[in-house]
Amino acid sequence: MAFVAALLIVLVMGDFASTFFYHVPQHLWFTLHLRTHHDRKRSYWDHAVLSTNFEVLLDGFLGAVPYLVVAALVWRISWPGALLGLALGQLHVWWRHTTELGWRTPDWARALARPLQIVLPEDHDGHHRNPDIEFGDIFRFYDAPARALLAKLAPTSRRTRNAAARRAKQRVPAQA
């Protein structure tokens, strides 16, 4: 029982922490994640699996830190459960980036994953195409709260500040 508890805590709480303490802040105020993970000129299979680019590796590491912290916290409950949770999380990272290789989730796997709210590769592909949707690394139930938080904090975002600066620059009359 401790094994299953540790595994589930790593996956569910790690995904929560990664979504709300790394992913959402990156979309609001920072550029590393958007520049590496959402770069349309770059293969996201390469980004998730093959890249040796320092910034890409740093983004992946920073996204994994919350899972590592949670695993460290549940280590005493069950270190094998914590390790398997980390391993399954990493396997899910690789799997959710397979649409670029032509992967389509079989109907039987979709039928198993949907009730558990597991992010499918097709879901994550939607996030690559539109960074404002499909939040949650592993679980889809974090998408709605993440979007609500993004909307609430939007006035503080880099995007809003940049748009305000552009509007202000357009209002200033040209000096003669």
Secondary structure per residue as TSV (DSSP state, phi and psi in degrees):
chain	resnum	aa	ss	phi	psi
A	1	M	-	360.0	-40.5
A	2	A	H	-62.9	-37.4
A	3	F	H	-58.2	-50.9
A	4	V	H	-65.3	-40.6
A	5	A	H	-61.1	-47.7
A	6	A	H	-62.4	-44.3
A	7	L	H	-58.6	-49.4
A	8	L	H	-66.8	-38.2
A	9	I	H	-62.9	-44.2
A	10	V	H	-59.9	-45.5
A	11	L	H	-70.4	-49.3
A	12	V	H	-74.4	-49.6
A	13	M	H	-75.2	-32.8
A	14	G	H	-63.2	-42.5
A	15	D	H	-65.3	-41.6
A	16	F	H	-57.6	-52.4
A	17	A	H	-64.2	-42.1
A	18	S	H	-65.4	-40.8
A	19	T	I	-65.6	-49.9
A	20	F	I	-91.7	-21.0
A	21	F	I	-106.8	-9.9
A	22	Y	I	-125.7	-58.8
A	23	H	I	-63.9	-52.7
A	24	V	H	-61.5	-48.8
A	25	P	H	-58.2	-36.6
A	26	Q	H	-62.4	-40.4
A	27	H	H	-70.7	-26.8
A	28	L	H	-87.2	-51.7
A	29	W	H	-119.5	-13.1
A	30	F	-	-122.4	176.7
A	31	T	S	-123.8	-16.9
A	32	L	H	-55.4	-52.6
A	33	H	H	-63.6	-45.4
A	34	L	H	-65.2	-38.5
A	35	R	H	-69.3	-32.4
A	36	T	H	-98.5	-49.9
A	37	H	H	-78.8	-28.3
A	38	H	T	-113.3	20.4
A	39	D	-	-75.3	112.5
A	40	R	T	-71.1	-12.3
A	41	K	T	-85.8	-7.7
A	42	R	S	-114.2	141.2
A	43	S	-	-66.9	127.5
A	44	Y	H	-80.8	-13.8
A	45	W	H	-66.9	-44.3
A	46	D	I	-59.8	-43.7
A	47	H	I	-60.0	-45.7
A	48	A	I	-82.6	-24.8
A	49	V	I	-125.0	-43.1
A	50	L	I	-104.6	-22.6
A	51	S	-	-62.6	143.6
A	52	T	-	-116.4	9.2
A	53	N	-	-63.5	131.2
A	54	F	H	-57.6	-45.4
A	55	E	H	-64.6	-39.3
A	56	V	H	-65.0	-45.1
A	57	L	H	-64.1	-39.7
A	58	L	H	-63.3	-44.2
A	59	D	H	-60.2	-45.1
A	60	G	H	-62.7	-42.8
A	61	F	H	-63.9	-46.4
A	62	L	H	-63.8	-34.5
A	63	G	H	-69.6	-25.7
A	64	A	H	-87.6	-20.6
A	65	V	H	-53.4	-44.8
A	66	P	H	-58.9	-37.9
A	67	Y	H	-64.7	-41.0
A	68	L	H	-64.6	-40.3
A	69	V	H	-63.8	-46.6
A	70	V	H	-62.0	-43.0
A	71	A	H	-61.2	-39.5
A	72	A	H	-64.3	-36.5
A	73	L	H	-70.2	-31.0
A	74	V	H	-99.4	4.1
A	75	W	T	-52.2	-41.2
A	76	R	T	-71.6	-26.1
A	77	I	T	-66.9	-49.5
A	78	S	-	-167.2	105.0
A	79	W	H	-66.1	-35.0
A	80	P	H	-65.0	-37.6
A	81	G	H	-65.0	-41.3
A	82	A	H	-63.3	-44.8
A	83	L	H	-65.6	-41.6
A	84	L	H	-66.4	-36.1
A	85	G	H	-59.8	-44.7
A	86	L	H	-63.9	-42.3
A	87	A	H	-64.5	-44.7
A	88	L	H	-64.3	-37.5
A	89	G	H	-60.8	-43.3
A	90	Q	H	-67.2	-42.0
A	91	L	H	-60.4	-37.6
A	92	H	H	-65.9	-37.5
A	93	V	H	-57.1	-48.6
A	94	W	H	-65.4	-43.9
A	95	W	H	-63.9	-41.4
A	96	R	T	-71.5	-7.3
A	97	H	T	-104.0	15.4
A	98	T	G	-87.2	-8.5
A	99	T	G	-61.7	-31.5
A	100	E	G	-64.2	-22.3
A	101	L	G	-91.0	2.5
A	102	G	T	96.9	4.2
A	103	W	-	-66.7	137.0
A	104	R	-	-129.1	130.5
A	105	T	-	-65.0	125.4
A	106	P	-	-63.3	153.7
A	107	D	H	-56.5	-39.9
A	108	W	H	-64.6	-38.3
A	109	A	H	-71.5	-38.7
A	110	R	H	-61.3	-42.6
A	111	A	H	-63.3	-33.2
A	112	L	H	-78.2	-39.5
A	113	A	H	-77.6	-37.6
A	114	R	G	-57.6	-49.0
A	115	P	G	-63.2	-25.5
A	116	L	G	-87.8	-0.4
A	117	Q	T	60.9	34.1
A	118	I	B	-83.2	133.5
A	119	V	-	-66.6	124.1
A	120	L	-	-91.8	160.2
A	121	P	H	-54.6	-37.5
A	122	E	H	-65.3	-34.4
A	123	D	H	-65.7	-47.5
A	124	H	H	-67.4	-31.8
A	125	D	H	-59.1	-39.0
A	126	G	H	-61.0	-36.8
A	127	H	H	-68.4	-36.1
A	128	H	H	-65.8	-38.1
A	129	R	H	-76.2	-33.0
A	130	N	-	-138.0	99.1
A	131	P	T	-62.8	-7.8
A	132	D	T	-92.5	4.6
A	133	I	S	-131.2	168.4
A	134	E	-	58.1	58.2
A	135	F	-	-84.2	162.9
A	136	G	-	103.1	122.8
A	137	D	S	-74.4	-43.9
A	138	I	S	-113.3	-38.4
A	139	F	B	-116.5	132.1
A	140	R	G	-71.4	-20.7
A	141	F	G	-69.1	-7.9
A	142	Y	G	-87.5	-9.4
A	143	D	H	-62.7	-53.5
A	144	A	H	-61.8	-47.3
A	145	P	H	-64.0	-34.9
A	146	A	H	-66.0	-43.3
A	147	R	H	-65.0	-38.7
A	148	A	H	-63.6	-41.8
A	149	L	H	-65.3	-42.3
A	150	L	H	-58.6	-43.6
A	151	A	H	-65.0	-42.2
A	152	K	H	-65.0	-39.2
A	153	L	H	-93.4	1.3
A	154	A	G	-52.6	-39.9
A	155	P	G	-60.6	-19.7
A	156	T	G	-95.1	-0.4
A	157	S	S	-76.2	159.1
A	158	R	H	-58.8	-41.8
A	159	R	H	-60.4	-44.9
A	160	T	H	-66.8	-43.4
A	161	R	H	-61.7	-43.1
A	162	N	H	-64.9	-40.6
A	163	A	H	-65.3	-41.5
A	164	A	H	-63.4	-39.9
A	165	A	H	-65.1	-40.1
A	166	R	H	-64.4	-42.1
A	167	R	H	-63.6	-42.3
A	168	A	H	-64.0	-38.8
A	169	K	H	-66.1	-36.8
A	170	Q	H	-70.1	-29.1
A	171	R	H	-77.6	-23.6
A	172	V	S	-72.6	121.7
A	173	P	-	-67.7	146.3
A	174	A	-	-66.6	137.6
A	175	Q	-	-76.6	138.3
A	176	A	-	-87.0	360.0
